[in-house]
Amino acid sequence: MMPVVLNPDGRLPGLIVVDHAGTETPDALGPLRLDPHWHGTHHFCDLGAADLARALAGLLDVPVVLCPVSRLVIDVNRWLDDPRLILTEVDGAPIPGNLALSADLRQARIDGVFWPYHAAIAQVWARQTAQHARPFFLALHSCTRTFGGARRPWDGGTIWHDDRRMSDLMLRSLGQDGRLTLGDNQPYSGLSGVYTVDRHCYGTGLPACGFEVTNDQLETPDGIARWAGLLARALTDVMRQDGTP
């Protein structure tokens, strides 16, 4: 499955990627045989993230790469030897198709989804780094308000590993809103590694991080438009304050 690329020739110095945008479950990669009610949950995709990315693409002329396939088929934000690459259960419920997945179908998912997605990112990122001195790299996600029975206070938060500078710039910009509760490496931390950002940016010194928006903020068109505006302003501030031409 080929990734979706928006603004492929975007003129601004940056790249936005959405690992868990997709809901497709291609038959050729083996059926999940999972009850349909799971398809509308955060387990299946990052709810609202694709719509948010598309809104951002309309505000900022930067390329956006989206994975069209559900994370339950294969999670493109995991190392290949991570047992969470292809989950066999979701919230305690078995995923029959993944439990019975053959080695050939597992490899087909890697070859047909994982590698094409990261190849598309690498191609666009190489063009951006060739054309601009310091392009930014943002991995966009959404997450749930409640996890493990506890309410998360954060409306949004950064994920970073080896370099916190872009995170700091984004949080400073978003903090000007005054109504947001923001997390620094919260609700998820990247300090133990985060595949997509690390694969393409680790050690480069270029501005890079992930960002999680709590998905109850993205349930309406107005919520998506609001967060698109907030993130567009924050990324513009990153480009300006990081010294990106």
C-alpha positions as a Markdown table, in Angstrom:
| # | Residue | x | y | z |
|---|---|---|---|---|
| 1 | Met | 0.0 | 0.0 | 0.0 |
| 2 | Met | 1.5 | 3.3 | -1.1 |
| 3 | Pro | 1.5 | 6.1 | 1.4 |
| 4 | Val | -0.4 | 9.3 | 0.9 |
| 5 | Val | 1.7 | 12.4 | 0.3 |
| 6 | Leu | 0.1 | 15.8 | 0.5 |
| 7 | Asn | 1.9 | 19.0 | -0.7 |
| 8 | Pro | 4.8 | 16.9 | -2.2 |
| 9 | Asp | 6.5 | 19.9 | -3.5 |
| 10 | Gly | 5.8 | 22.1 | -0.5 |
| 11 | Arg | 8.1 | 25.1 | -0.4 |
| 12 | Leu | 8.4 | 25.6 | 3.4 |
| 13 | Pro | 11.2 | 23.8 | 5.2 |
| 14 | Gly | 9.6 | 20.9 | 7.0 |
| 15 | Leu | 7.9 | 17.6 | 7.0 |
| 16 | Ile | 4.8 | 16.2 | 8.9 |
| 17 | Val | 4.3 | 12.5 | 9.1 |
| 18 | Val | 1.3 | 10.6 | 10.5 |
| 19 | Asp | 2.2 | 7.0 | 11.3 |
| 20 | His | -1.3 | 6.0 | 12.5 |
| 21 | Ala | -3.5 | 7.9 | 10.0 |
| 22 | Gly | -4.9 | 4.8 | 8.3 |
| 23 | Thr | -7.9 | 2.5 | 8.6 |
| 24 | Glu | -7.3 | 0.3 | 5.6 |
| 25 | Thr | -7.0 | -3.5 | 6.1 |
| 26 | Pro | -6.0 | -4.9 | 2.7 |
| 27 | Asp | -7.2 | -8.5 | 2.1 |
| 28 | Ala | -4.0 | -9.3 | 0.4 |
| 29 | Leu | -2.2 | -8.8 | 3.8 |
| 30 | Gly | -4.5 | -11.2 | 5.6 |
| 31 | Pro | -7.8 | -10.4 | 7.3 |
| 32 | Leu | -7.8 | -9.3 | 10.9 |
| 33 | Arg | -11.1 | -11.0 | 11.6 |
| 34 | Leu | -11.7 | -8.5 | 14.4 |
| 35 | Asp | -15.2 | -7.5 | 15.5 |
| 36 | Pro | -16.2 | -4.4 | 13.5 |
| 37 | His | -16.8 | -2.2 | 16.5 |
| 38 | Trp | -13.0 | -1.9 | 17.0 |
| 39 | His | -12.7 | -0.1 | 13.7 |
| 40 | Gly | -14.0 | 3.1 | 15.2 |
| 41 | Thr | -11.7 | 3.1 | 18.2 |
| 42 | His | -8.2 | 4.6 | 18.9 |
| 43 | His | -6.8 | 1.1 | 18.7 |
| 44 | Phe | -7.5 | 1.0 | 15.0 |
| 45 | Cys | -6.0 | 4.4 | 14.2 |
| 46 | Asp | -5.1 | 7.8 | 15.8 |
| 47 | Leu | -8.6 | 9.3 | 15.7 |
| 48 | Gly | -8.7 | 12.7 | 14.1 |
| 49 | Ala | -5.0 | 12.7 | 13.3 |
| 50 | Ala | -5.5 | 12.3 | 9.5 |
| 51 | Asp | -8.1 | 15.1 | 9.4 |
| 52 | Leu | -5.8 | 17.3 | 11.5 |
| 53 | Ala | -2.9 | 16.7 | 9.2 |
| 54 | Arg | -5.0 | 17.5 | 6.1 |
| 55 | Ala | -6.1 | 20.8 | 7.7 |
| 56 | Leu | -2.4 | 21.6 | 8.6 |
| 57 | Ala | -1.5 | 20.9 | 5.0 |
| 58 | Gly | -4.0 | 23.5 | 3.9 |
| 59 | Leu | -2.4 | 26.1 | 6.2 |
| 60 | Leu | 1.3 | 25.3 | 5.8 |
| 61 | Asp | 2.9 | 24.6 | 2.5 |
| 62 | Val | 5.0 | 21.6 | 3.8 |
| 63 | Pro | 4.8 | 18.0 | 2.7 |
| 64 | Val | 2.7 | 15.6 | 4.7 |
| 65 | Val | 3.1 | 11.8 | 4.5 |
| 66 | Leu | 0.3 | 9.6 | 5.9 |
| 67 | Cys | 0.3 | 5.8 | 6.3 |
| 68 | Pro | -3.1 | 4.6 | 4.9 |
| 69 | Val | -3.1 | 1.2 | 6.7 |
| 70 | Ser | -4.4 | 0.5 | 10.2 |
| 71 | Arg | -1.9 | 0.1 | 12.9 |
| 72 | Leu | -3.5 | -3.2 | 13.7 |
| 73 | Val | -2.2 | -4.6 | 10.4 |
| 74 | Ile | 1.3 | -3.3 | 11.2 |
| 75 | Asp | 2.5 | -0.5 | 13.3 |
| 76 | Val | 5.0 | 1.5 | 11.3 |
| 77 | Asn | 6.2 | 3.3 | 14.4 |
| 78 | Arg | 7.8 | 0.2 | 15.9 |
| 79 | Trp | 11.2 | -1.5 | 15.4 |
| 80 | Leu | 10.8 | -4.7 | 13.3 |
| 81 | Asp | 11.8 | -6.9 | 16.3 |
| 82 | Asp | 9.3 | -5.2 | 18.6 |
| 83 | Pro | 6.5 | -7.6 | 19.6 |
| 84 | Arg | 4.1 | -4.7 | 19.3 |
| 85 | Leu | 4.8 | -4.4 | 15.5 |
| 86 | Ile | 1.9 | -6.7 | 14.8 |
| 87 | Leu | -0.4 | -7.0 | 17.8 |
| 88 | Thr | -2.2 | -10.3 | 18.6 |
| 89 | Glu | -4.7 | -8.7 | 21.0 |
| 90 | Val | -6.3 | -5.4 | 21.6 |
| 91 | Asp | -7.5 | -4.3 | 25.0 |
| 92 | Gly | -7.7 | -8.0 | 26.1 |
| 93 | Ala | -9.5 | -9.1 | 22.9 |
| 94 | Pro | -7.6 | -11.5 | 20.6 |
| 95 | Ile | -7.0 | -10.5 | 17.0 |
| 96 | Pro | -7.6 | -13.8 | 15.3 |
| 97 | Gly | -6.0 | -13.0 | 11.9 |
| 98 | Asn | -2.8 | -11.8 | 13.6 |
| 99 | Leu | -2.7 | -14.8 | 16.0 |
| 100 | Ala | -2.7 | -17.1 | 12.9 |
| 101 | Leu | -0.5 | -14.9 | 10.7 |
| 102 | Ser | 1.9 | -16.8 | 8.6 |
| 103 | Ala | 5.6 | -15.9 | 8.2 |
| 104 | Asp | 4.9 | -15.0 | 4.5 |
| 105 | Leu | 2.0 | -12.7 | 5.4 |
| 106 | Arg | 4.0 | -11.1 | 8.1 |
| 107 | Gln | 6.8 | -10.4 | 5.6 |
| 108 | Ala | 4.2 | -9.1 | 3.1 |
| 109 | Arg | 3.0 | -6.5 | 5.6 |
| 110 | Ile | 6.6 | -5.4 | 6.2 |
| 111 | Asp | 7.4 | -5.2 | 2.5 |
| 112 | Gly | 4.0 | -3.8 | 1.4 |
| 113 | Val | 3.4 | -1.2 | 4.1 |
| 114 | Phe | 6.3 | -0.6 | 6.5 |
| 115 | Trp | 9.1 | -0.2 | 4.0 |
| 116 | Pro | 7.1 | 1.9 | 1.4 |
| 117 | Tyr | 6.0 | 4.3 | 4.1 |
| 118 | His | 9.5 | 4.9 | 5.4 |
| 119 | Ala | 10.9 | 5.0 | 1.9 |
| 120 | Ala | 8.4 | 7.8 | 1.1 |
| 121 | Ile | 9.4 | 9.7 | 4.2 |
| 122 | Ala | 13.1 | 9.3 | 3.4 |
| 123 | Gln | 12.6 | 10.5 | -0.1 |
| 124 | Val | 10.7 | 13.7 | 0.9 |
| 125 | Trp | 13.0 | 14.3 | 3.8 |
| 126 | Ala | 16.1 | 14.0 | 1.7 |
| 127 | Arg | 14.7 | 16.6 | -0.7 |
| 128 | Gln | 13.8 | 18.9 | 2.2 |
| 129 | Thr | 17.3 | 18.6 | 3.8 |
| 130 | Ala | 18.9 | 19.2 | 0.4 |
| 131 | Gln | 16.9 | 22.4 | -0.2 |
| 132 | His | 16.9 | 23.8 | 3.3 |
| 133 | Ala | 19.5 | 24.2 | 6.0 |
| 134 | Arg | 17.3 | 23.3 | 9.0 |
| 135 | Pro | 13.9 | 21.8 | 8.1 |
| 136 | Phe | 11.7 | 20.5 | 10.9 |
| 137 | Phe | 10.3 | 17.0 | 11.2 |
| 138 | Leu | 7.0 | 16.5 | 13.1 |
| 139 | Ala | 5.4 | 13.1 | 13.8 |
| 140 | Leu | 1.7 | 13.8 | 14.5 |
| 141 | His | -0.4 | 11.5 | 16.7 |
| 142 | Ser | -3.5 | 11.5 | 18.8 |
| 143 | Cys | -4.2 | 9.7 | 22.1 |
| 144 | Thr | -7.1 | 9.1 | 24.5 |
| 145 | Arg | -8.1 | 11.2 | 27.4 |
| 146 | Thr | -8.4 | 8.2 | 29.6 |
| 147 | Phe | -5.9 | 5.4 | 29.9 |
| 148 | Gly | -5.8 | 2.5 | 32.4 |
| 149 | Gly | -8.8 | 4.0 | 34.2 |
| 150 | Ala | -7.1 | 7.3 | 34.9 |
| 151 | Arg | -7.9 | 10.7 | 33.3 |
| 152 | Arg | -5.0 | 12.3 | 31.5 |
| 153 | Pro | -4.8 | 16.1 | 32.1 |
| 154 | Trp | -2.9 | 16.9 | 28.9 |
| 155 | Asp | -4.6 | 18.4 | 25.9 |
| 156 | Gly | -1.5 | 17.8 | 23.9 |
| 157 | Gly | 2.2 | 16.9 | 24.4 |
| 158 | Thr | 5.5 | 16.5 | 22.8 |
| 159 | Ile | 7.6 | 13.3 | 22.3 |
| 160 | Trp | 11.3 | 13.7 | 21.9 |
| 161 | His | 14.4 | 11.6 | 22.4 |
| 162 | Asp | 17.9 | 13.0 | 21.8 |
| 163 | Asp | 17.1 | 16.7 | 21.3 |
| 164 | Arg | 14.5 | 18.7 | 23.1 |
| 165 | Arg | 14.9 | 22.0 | 21.3 |
| 166 | Met | 11.9 | 21.7 | 18.9 |
| 167 | Ser | 9.8 | 20.4 | 21.8 |
| 168 | Asp | 10.7 | 23.5 | 23.8 |
| 169 | Leu | 9.9 | 25.9 | 21.0 |
| 170 | Met | 6.5 | 24.2 | 20.3 |
| 171 | Leu | 5.5 | 24.2 | 24.0 |
| 172 | Arg | 6.5 | 27.8 | 24.4 |
| 173 | Ser | 4.4 | 28.8 | 21.4 |
| 174 | Leu | 1.4 | 26.6 | 22.3 |
| 175 | Gly | 1.6 | 27.9 | 25.9 |
| 176 | Gln | 0.6 | 31.4 | 24.7 |
| 177 | Asp | -3.0 | 30.1 | 24.3 |
| 178 | Gly | -3.3 | 30.0 | 28.1 |
| 179 | Arg | -6.2 | 27.4 | 28.0 |
| 180 | Leu | -4.1 | 24.3 | 27.2 |
| 181 | Thr | -2.6 | 21.8 | 29.5 |
| 182 | Leu | 0.6 | 20.7 | 27.8 |
| 183 | Gly | 2.9 | 17.8 | 28.4 |
| 184 | Asp | 6.7 | 17.7 | 27.8 |
| 185 | Asn | 7.3 | 14.0 | 26.9 |
| 186 | Gln | 3.8 | 13.4 | 28.2 |
| 187 | Pro | 1.6 | 11.5 | 28.0 |
| 188 | Tyr | 4.2 | 9.4 | 26.2 |
| 189 | Ser | 8.0 | 9.7 | 26.6 |
| 190 | Gly | 10.4 | 9.3 | 23.7 |
| 191 | Leu | 13.5 | 9.0 | 26.0 |
| 192 | Ser | 13.6 | 5.2 | 25.4 |
| 193 | Gly | 13.3 | 5.8 | 21.6 |
| 194 | Val | 10.5 | 6.5 | 19.2 |
| 195 | Tyr | 10.9 | 4.7 | 15.9 |
| 196 | Thr | 9.9 | 7.1 | 13.1 |
| 197 | Val | 11.5 | 10.2 | 14.5 |
| 198 | Asp | 14.7 | 8.3 | 15.5 |
| 199 | Arg | 15.0 | 6.5 | 12.2 |
| 200 | His | 14.9 | 9.7 | 10.2 |
| 201 | Cys | 16.4 | 12.3 | 12.5 |
| 202 | Tyr | 18.3 | 10.8 | 15.4 |
| 203 | Gly | 21.7 | 12.5 | 15.8 |
| 204 | Thr | 21.2 | 14.9 | 12.9 |
| 205 | Gly | 20.7 | 18.0 | 15.2 |
| 206 | Leu | 17.8 | 19.0 | 13.0 |
| 207 | Pro | 14.5 | 20.1 | 14.8 |
| 208 | Ala | 12.4 | 17.0 | 15.3 |
| 209 | Cys | 9.8 | 15.7 | 17.7 |
| 210 | Gly | 6.5 | 14.0 | 17.9 |
| 211 | Phe | 3.3 | 15.6 | 19.1 |
| 212 | Glu | 0.2 | 14.0 | 20.6 |
| 213 | Val | -3.2 | 15.8 | 20.6 |
| 214 | Thr | -5.8 | 14.3 | 22.9 |
| 215 | Asn | -8.5 | 13.0 | 20.6 |
| 216 | Asp | -11.4 | 14.5 | 22.5 |
| 217 | Gln | -10.0 | 17.8 | 21.1 |
| 218 | Leu | -10.5 | 16.5 | 17.6 |
| 219 | Glu | -14.1 | 15.3 | 17.6 |
| 220 | Thr | -15.5 | 18.2 | 15.7 |
| 221 | Pro | -14.5 | 20.3 | 12.6 |
| 222 | Asp | -14.1 | 23.3 | 14.9 |
| 223 | Gly | -11.8 | 21.3 | 17.2 |
| 224 | Ile | -9.7 | 20.2 | 14.2 |
| 225 | Ala | -9.5 | 23.7 | 12.8 |
| 226 | Arg | -8.5 | 25.1 | 16.2 |
| 227 | Trp | -5.7 | 22.6 | 16.6 |
| 228 | Ala | -4.6 | 23.1 | 13.0 |
| 229 | Gly | -4.3 | 26.8 | 13.7 |
| 230 | Leu | -2.4 | 26.3 | 16.9 |
| 231 | Leu | 0.1 | 23.8 | 15.4 |
| 232 | Ala | 0.6 | 25.9 | 12.3 |
| 233 | Arg | 1.5 | 28.9 | 14.5 |
| 234 | Ala | 3.8 | 26.7 | 16.6 |
| 235 | Leu | 5.6 | 25.3 | 13.6 |
| 236 | Thr | 5.9 | 28.8 | 12.1 |
| 237 | Asp | 7.6 | 29.8 | 15.4 |
| 238 | Val | 9.9 | 26.8 | 15.2 |
| 239 | Met | 10.9 | 27.8 | 11.7 |
| 240 | Arg | 11.5 | 31.4 | 12.8 |
| 241 | Gln | 13.2 | 30.8 | 16.1 |
| 242 | Asp | 15.2 | 27.8 | 15.2 |
| 243 | Gly | 16.9 | 29.9 | 12.5 |
| 244 | Thr | 15.3 | 28.0 | 9.6 |
| 245 | Pro | 15.5 | 30.1 | 6.4 |
